[in-house]
């Protein structure tokens, strides 16, 4: 599984998010920006992504995931 496949998988489940995937060899940085994260804690945001990627994490295809998850408003505040 490569970065493009992960991005496509996440985009299908979170179509209103801007998603960027960086990394190779099973270690990835997921940056997702969208209102789907509005009002959610960091843990709840991560749970959304883990739920989508879990099958690939359990199988060992994805070894490590670092996440930057934010709303559009949070991105604009930085």
Secondary structure, DSSP 8 states (H G I E B T S, - for coil): --HHHHHHHHHHHSTTSEEEEEEETTEEEEEEESGGGTT--HHHHHHHHHHHHHHHHHTTS--EEEEEEE-HHHHHH-
